[in-house]
Amino acid sequence: MDPLMLARIQFASTTIFHYLFVPLSIGLAFLLAVMQTMYVVKGKEVYKKLVHFWSHLFLVNFAIGIVTGILQEFQFGMNWSDYSRFVGDVFGPSLAIEGLLAFFMESTFIGLWVFGWDRLPKKIHLLCIWLVSIGTMFSAFWILTASAFMHAPVGYEFVDGRAQMNDFWAIITNPQLWVQFPHTIFAALSTGAFFVAGVSAWKIFRNQETEMFKKSFRVSIIVATVTTFVVLMFGHAQAQHVLKNQPMKLAAAEALWHNSADPAPFTLVAKIDEENKENDFEIQIPYLLSFLSYNKFSGQVEGINELQAKYEEKYGPGDYIPPVKTIFWSFRIMVGAGSLMFLLGLVGWFLSRKDKLSENKWFLKVMTFAISLPFLGNTFGWIMTEMGRQPWVVFEVMKTEDAISPNVSANEVLFSVIAFSTIYAILAGICAYLFVKMIREHENTITLPNTVNTPLKKEENEVVS
């Protein structure tokens, strides 16, 4: 057993599992703030009832996200001690601000929001949930400053063989951060919006408080459509940034083994032979890769083999080619999921506007399954982002093989992989059980926040709706 490979497996599993909860928390907090704003502005009790329903799911997701984040930090200290020592002086301020300011901001105002119903003035109570939403985004910003450094290290100097921050402003103005942060945040908002829209569609399909959930569907589908479009636009900007700063990643995403023609075609699908470094089969769209890379229908893109030769000349002998098949198909799953989300958003917006949701049972079924699309896009987007940087853990500065803990054996890493996976399986089961239980609640058991111990009667629900 290779301890490096086991450590990479654990890093991937902990990060992917944790990231199932992070974007949903960000998206749900924002939608809760929007719906509560509508309650305060319009004064309709139905919006208060909607906030109460979605708040249960948000709080469960937020709590499990915290636990998975703690486990993720543990594996950094256990398996990647050399990496932690190397970048600790750079990451320290950002992670301290995230923990001591952003997370405490979220936690404090969540407490005030949960226990402040009918105790705080309406506008002050509304401000609490908006501050929770802002806090989740603020937290993501500081985490992404560290991630951006790994892709484009700036604002540091070498001191005693370690990276030490010498320019905090350079860290927070890193160009990599400002293409990555908006792409990530709007993807999170889209994740929350599709979750709300999908659950609302399921409720409408089963004729459970149809009029109420039509309102949450309309709010969420508007957010979903707009944010997904913005995600696609920032994804385009991020791809152009990658072309300049990590050309090997873009070449791998296209399975482009040799310098392209000018103009460069976009490879839609390919049968990739990594051993012989060639594609046995390709379906291409002329001009498209040049347009995506340069915003014009001309321009050449460097190939993997040419970049490998350049990297060997610059960094010395070694394999600088990331896993091409993984990067190639991850990119297409991410883009495919995002494109399908945008199309479904447009259809849903149209049907909701025309009040034809209940008539289109097929669409309600599709939207229920579409809850998975943003999670697929997020997951494979991060796989492409992280694996496309290989063999570097900090691009052009530190290789992944040099970042592992030197005194941790393969058996110890294997034990922690099994232990963490078991904990994650238990958490996943708890989360799924609670989500299903809460979503399947019948209309007679959905209560208003100020009547939490007294379920509404059916007649009262009809009046509220």
C-alpha positions in Angstrom: 0.0 0.0 0.0 1.2 3.5 -0.9 0.7 6.0 1.9 0.7 8.9 -0.6 -2.1 7.3 -2.6 -4.1 6.5 0.5 -3.6 10.1 1.8 -4.8 11.4 -1.6 -7.9 9.1 -1.4 -8.7 10.4 2.1 -8.2 14.0 1.0 -10.6 13.5 -1.9 -13.2 11.7 0.1 -13.3 14.2 3.0 -13.3 17.2 0.7 -16.0 15.9 -1.6 -18.2 14.8 1.2 -17.8 18.1 3.1 -18.5 20.0 -0.1 -21.9 18.4 -0.4 -23.1 20.5 2.5 -21.2 23.8 2.1 -22.9 25.1 -1.1 -26.3 23.9 0.2 -25.9 25.9 3.4 -24.9 29.0 1.5 -27.8 28.7 -1.0 -30.4 27.9 1.6 -29.4 30.7 3.9 -29.7 33.2 1.0 -33.2 31.8 0.0 -34.4 31.9 3.6 -33.3 35.6 3.7 -35.2 36.3 0.5 -38.4 34.5 1.6 -38.3 36.2 5.0 -37.8 39.5 3.3 -41.0 38.8 1.3 -42.8 38.0 4.6 -41.7 41.3 6.2 -42.5 43.4 3.1 -45.8 41.7 2.1 -46.9 40.7 5.5 -48.3 37.4 4.3 -48.1 34.5 6.8 -47.5 32.0 4.0 -44.0 33.3 3.6 -43.4 32.9 7.3 -44.6 29.3 7.1 -42.2 28.7 4.1 -39.3 30.1 6.1 -40.1 27.8 9.0 -40.3 24.7 6.7 -37.0 25.4 4.9 -35.2 26.4 8.1 -35.4 22.9 9.5 -33.5 21.5 6.5 -31.0 24.4 6.6 -30.2 23.8 10.2 -29.6 20.1 9.8 -27.4 20.6 6.8 -25.5 23.4 8.5 -24.8 21.2 11.6 -23.6 18.2 9.6 -21.4 20.6 7.4 -19.6 21.7 10.6 -18.9 18.1 11.7 -17.5 17.2 8.2 -15.4 20.3 8.1 -13.8 19.4 11.4 -12.9 15.9 10.1 -11.4 17.5 7.0 -9.1 19.6 9.2 -8.0 16.5 11.1 -6.8 14.8 8.0 -4.6 17.8 7.1 -2.8 17.5 10.4 -2.5 13.7 10.2 -1.6 13.1 6.6 -0.1 16.4 5.2 2.1 17.7 8.0 4.9 18.8 5.6 2.4 20.7 3.6 0.9 22.3 6.7 4.3 23.4 7.9 5.2 24.8 4.5 2.0 26.9 4.0 1.0 27.5 7.6 2.4 31.0 7.8 0.5 32.0 4.6 -2.8 30.3 5.4 -2.8 31.2 9.1 -4.3 34.7 8.9 -7.0 33.7 6.4 -8.1 30.6 8.3 -8.0 32.5 11.6 -10.3 35.3 10.1 -12.6 32.6 8.8 -12.9 30.8 12.1 -12.9 33.7 14.5 -14.9 36.2 12.5 -16.9 34.6 9.7 -17.9 31.4 11.5 -18.6 33.1 14.8 -20.7 35.6 12.8 -22.8 32.8 11.3 -23.2 31.0 14.6 -24.1 34.0 16.6 -26.8 35.3 14.2 -28.2 31.8 13.6 -28.8 31.6 17.4 -30.5 35.0 17.4 -32.5 34.0 14.4 -33.7 30.6 15.6 -34.7 31.9 19.1 -35.7 35.4 18.1 -39.0 34.6 16.4 -41.7 36.9 18.1 -39.0 38.1 20.5 -37.1 40.5 18.2 -38.6 43.2 16.1 -39.4 41.9 12.6 -36.7 43.9 10.8 -34.0 43.1 13.4 -34.9 39.4 13.1 -34.8 39.7 9.3 -31.3 41.3 9.6 -30.1 38.3 11.5 -30.8 35.9 8.7 -29.2 38.2 6.2 -26.1 38.4 8.3 -26.1 34.6 8.5 -26.2 34.5 4.7 -23.4 37.1 4.4 -21.4 35.2 6.9 -21.6 32.0 4.9 -20.2 33.8 1.9 -17.6 35.6 3.9 -16.5 32.3 5.3 -16.2 30.8 1.8 -14.1 33.9 0.7 -11.4 33.2 3.3 -11.3 29.5 2.6 -10.9 30.3 -1.1 -8.0 32.6 -0.4 -6.1 29.5 0.7 -7.3 27.5 -2.3 -6.4 30.3 -4.7 -2.8 30.4 -3.2 -2.4 26.7 -4.0 -3.2 27.4 -7.7 -1.5 30.8 -8.0 0.9 31.5 -5.1 1.4 35.2 -4.4 2.3 37.5 -1.5 5.0 35.2 0.0 8.7 34.7 0.4 10.8 31.7 1.4 12.1 31.8 4.9 14.1 28.8 6.2 12.6 26.6 3.5 9.0 27.6 4.3 6.5 30.0 2.6 6.0 33.1 4.7 3.4 35.8 3.9 4.9 39.2 3.1 1.9 40.8 1.4 -1.6 40.2 2.8 -3.1 42.5 0.2 -1.6 40.3 -2.6 -3.3 37.3 -1.0 -6.8 38.9 -1.0 -6.4 40.4 -4.5 -5.1 37.3 -6.1 -6.5 37.2 -9.7 -7.1 33.4 -9.2 -9.3 34.2 -6.2 -11.5 36.7 -8.1 -12.4 34.3 -10.8 -12.8 31.4 -8.4 -14.8 33.1 -5.6 -17.8 34.4 -7.7 -17.9 31.1 -9.6 -18.1 29.1 -6.4 -20.6 31.4 -4.6 -23.1 31.6 -7.5 -22.8 27.8 -7.9 -23.7 27.5 -4.2 -26.7 29.8 -4.6 -27.8 27.7 -7.6 -27.4 24.5 -5.5 -29.7 25.9 -2.8 -32.2 27.1 -5.4 -32.4 23.8 -7.2 -32.8 22.0 -3.9 -35.7 24.2 -2.9 -37.2 24.0 -6.4 -36.9 20.2 -6.5 -38.5 19.7 -3.1 -41.2 22.2 -4.0 -41.9 20.3 -7.2 -42.2 17.1 -5.3 -44.7 18.7 -2.9 -46.7 20.1 -5.8 -46.7 16.7 -7.6 -48.1 15.1 -4.5 -50.7 17.9 -4.0 -49.3 18.8 -0.6 -50.0 22.5 0.1 -49.7 23.2 -3.6 -50.3 27.0 -3.5 -47.7 27.5 -0.8 -45.0 25.5 -2.5 -45.7 27.1 -5.8 -44.5 30.3 -4.2 -41.3 28.7 -3.0 -40.8 27.2 -6.4 -41.2 30.5 -8.1 -38.7 32.3 -5.9 -36.2 29.5 -6.2 -36.5 28.9 -9.9 -35.8 32.6 -10.6 -32.7 32.5 -8.3 -31.7 29.2 -10.0 -31.9 30.5 -13.5 -30.1 33.8 -12.9 -27.3 32.2 -10.7 -26.7 29.3 -13.1 -26.3 31.8 -16.0 -23.8 33.8 -13.9 -22.0 30.5 -13.0 -21.6 29.7 -16.7 -20.2 33.2 -17.4 -17.7 33.1 -14.6 -16.8 29.6 -15.6 -15.9 31.0 -19.0 -13.7 33.7 -17.4 -12.1 31.1 -15.2 -11.2 28.9 -18.2 -9.5 31.8 -19.9 -7.6 32.5 -16.6 -6.5 28.8 -16.5 -5.2 29.1 -20.1 -2.8 31.8 -19.0 -1.7 30.4 -15.6 -2.2 26.6 -15.8 -2.2 25.7 -19.5 -1.6 22.1 -18.8 -4.9 21.9 -17.0 -6.8 23.3 -20.0 -4.9 21.0 -22.4 -5.9 18.0 -20.2 -9.5 19.1 -20.1 -9.5 19.0 -23.9 -7.3 15.9 -24.2 -5.2 18.0 -26.5 -1.9 16.0 -26.9 -0.3 18.3 -29.5 -0.6 22.0 -30.3 -4.0 22.7 -31.8 -4.7 24.1 -35.2 -5.6 27.7 -35.6 -8.5 28.1 -35.1 -8.8 25.4 -32.4 -11.8 23.0 -32.4 -13.5 22.0 -29.2 -13.5 18.2 -28.5 -17.0 17.2 -27.6 -16.2 13.5 -26.8 -13.1 11.4 -27.3 -11.7 8.0 -26.7 -8.5 8.7 -24.9 -5.4 6.5 -24.9 -3.2 7.9 -22.1 -0.5 5.3 -22.5 0.2 6.2 -26.1 -0.7 9.8 -25.6 -3.3 10.1 -28.3 -7.0 10.0 -29.0 -8.4 7.1 -30.9 -11.7 8.8 -31.7 -12.9 12.4 -31.5 -16.0 14.4 -32.2 -15.1 18.1 -32.5 -16.9 21.5 -33.0 -14.8 23.8 -35.2 -13.6 27.2 -33.9 -15.2 26.7 -30.5 -12.1 26.2 -28.4 -10.5 29.3 -29.8 -13.6 31.3 -29.0 -13.7 29.9 -25.4 -10.0 30.7 -25.0 -9.7 34.1 -26.6 -13.2 35.4 -27.3 -12.5 35.2 -31.0 -12.7 32.6 -33.7 -8.9 32.3 -34.0 -6.0 31.4 -31.8 -3.9 28.3 -31.1 -3.9 26.3 -27.8 -0.8 24.5 -26.5 -0.8 20.7 -26.3 0.1 18.4 -23.5 3.3 17.0 -25.0 4.7 20.5 -25.8 3.9 21.7 -22.3 5.5 18.6 -20.8 8.7 19.4 -22.6 8.6 23.0 -21.4 8.0 21.9 -17.8 10.8 19.4 -17.9 13.1 22.2 -19.1 11.9 24.6 -16.4 11.5 22.3 -13.4 13.6 19.3 -14.2 12.8 15.7 -15.2 9.4 14.4 -14.1 5.8 13.7 -15.2 3.9 16.9 -15.2 0.8 15.5 -17.0 -2.3 15.2 -14.8 -4.8 12.3 -15.2 -6.2 13.3 -18.6 -9.3 11.0 -18.7 -10.4 12.2 -15.3 -10.0 15.9 -16.1 -11.5 15.5 -19.6 -14.7 13.8 -18.4 -15.0 15.8 -15.2 -15.1 19.0 -17.2 -17.8 17.7 -19.5 -20.0 16.5 -16.6 -19.6 19.9 -14.9 -20.5 21.9 -18.1 -23.2 19.5 -19.0 -24.8 19.7 -15.6 -24.7 23.5 -15.6 -26.1 23.8 -19.1 -29.0 21.4 -18.3 -29.7 23.4 -15.1 -30.0 26.6 -17.1 -32.4 25.1 -19.6 -34.5 23.6 -16.8 -34.5 26.9 -15.0 -35.9 28.7 -18.1 -38.6 26.1 -18.5 -39.5 26.2 -14.8 -39.6 30.0 -14.8 -41.9 30.0 -17.8 -44.3 27.4 -16.4 -44.4 29.1 -13.0 -45.1 32.4 -14.6 -48.0 30.9 -16.6 -49.2 29.0 -13.5 -48.9 25.7 -15.4 -46.8 23.7 -13.0 -49.5 21.4 -11.8 -50.5 20.5 -15.3 -47.0 19.4 -16.3 -46.4 16.4 -14.1 -43.4 15.3 -16.2 -41.6 18.5 -15.4 -42.2 18.2 -11.7 -40.7 14.7 -11.8 -37.7 16.0 -13.7 -37.2 18.9 -11.3 -37.2 16.4 -8.3 -34.3 14.5 -9.9 -32.6 17.7 -11.0 -31.7 18.3 -7.3 -28.7 16.1 -8.1 -27.4 18.3 -11.0 -25.7 21.1 -9.0 -24.1 18.5 -6.7 -22.7 16.7 -9.7 -21.5 20.0 -11.2 -19.9 21.1 -7.9 -18.2 17.7 -7.3 -16.7 17.2 -10.7 -15.8 20.9 -10.9 -13.6 20.5 -7.8 -12.2 17.2 -9.1 -11.1 19.0 -12.3 -9.7 21.9 -10.4 -7.7 19.9 -7.9 -6.5 17.0 -10.0 -5.8 19.3 -13.0 -3.1 21.0 -10.8 -1.2 17.8 -10.3 1.6 16.9 -9.7 1.7 20.2 -7.7 0.0 20.8 -4.3 1.1 24.4 -4.5 1.5 25.2 -8.2 5.2 25.4 -9.3 6.3 25.5 -5.7 5.6 22.2 -3.9 4.8 18.8 -5.3 2.1 16.6 -3.8 4.6 13.8 -3.1 6.6 16.2 -0.9 3.6 17.3 1.1 2.7 14.1 2.9 3.5 13.4 6.6 6.8 11.5 6.6 6.2 9.5 9.8 2.7 8.2 9.0 2.6 4.6 7.8 0.3 3.2 5.1 -1.5 1.2 7.8 -2.2 4.2 9.9 -3.6 6.2 6.9 -5.7 3.1 5.9 -7.1 3.0 9.4 -8.1 6.7 9.4 -9.6 6.3 5.9 -11.8 3.4 7.2 -12.7 5.3 10.4 -13.6 8.6 8.6 -15.5 6.7 5.9 -17.5 5.0 8.6 -18.3 8.3 10.3 -19.3 9.8 7.0 -21.6 6.9 6.2 -23.3 7.4 9.6 -23.6 11.1 9.0 -25.0 10.6 5.5 -27.6 8.1 6.9 -28.7 10.6 9.6 -28.9 13.5 7.1 -30.9 11.5 4.6 -33.3 10.2 7.3 -33.9 13.7 8.7 -34.3 15.3 5.3 -36.8 12.7 4.1 -38.7 12.8 7.3 -39.0 16.6 7.2 -39.8 16.8 3.5 -42.5 14.2 3.8 -44.3 15.9 6.6 -48.0 16.2 5.8 -49.6 19.6 5.7 -51.2 19.0 9.1 -47.8 18.9 10.7 -46.1 21.9 9.2 -46.4 24.7 11.8 -45.7 28.4 12.0 -42.7 29.4 14.0 -44.8 31.0 16.7 -47.0 27.9 17.1 -44.2 25.3 17.0 -45.9 23.1 19.6 -49.4 23.4 18.1 -49.9 21.8 14.7 -52.3 23.7 12.4 -55.6 22.1 11.6 -56.3 21.5 8.0 -58.9 24.3 7.8 -56.3 26.8 9.3 -53.7 25.7 6.7 -56.1 26.4 3.9 -56.7 29.9 5.3 -53.0 30.6 5.6 -52.3 29.3 2.0 
